[in-house]
């Protein structure tokens, strides 16, 4: 008996009808999403002279559940460029605070971030040099404090492309809302102070 017949019997495997899809996900609409950190890797930078945190976020809840987002190329917490290192450590510090770390609490292992739940702001970054547009998690808040902008599109509903469907829904909501409400701007989120160069954000 062949290995394949253990799973499909004597009749063998029959290829399903090709629906023409290329297997690619549509981009997530720019919005806040509740998420869980499901993977953290420390990788060398391109030049091999530093290190960066690469974090995988898995969206939870009813909207786009199980879709994934990343923090771009990672947080450069060790880098030859002091400015690049400063920015990377600042963003890592903000991620820690969004995960519930206290002011004086230190991150001693990347595994301490696994399973942490928070709100992430996902944006669409335009592709360059032949690369396609991509999603990137760019802001972080404590769970439940940044999700007001999350689109109300059920994950089970086909969304092709997602961004156009979301904009269509938002437009319909705005038409039904009072004019005064349309002009009401949300306050800008407070920016955390940058961590001093040479110190980790948790020190």
Secondary structure, 3 states (H helix, E strand, C coil): CCCCHHHHCCCCCCCCCCCCCCCCCCCCCCEEEEEEEEEEEEEECCCCCCEEEEEEEEECCCCCCCCEEECCCCEEEECCCHHHHHHHHHHHHHHHHHCCCCCCCCCCCHHHHCCCEEEEEEEEECCCCCCCCEEEEEEEEECCCCHHHCCCCCCCCCCCCHHHHHHHHHHHHHHHCCHHHHCCCCCCCCCCCCCCCCCCCCC
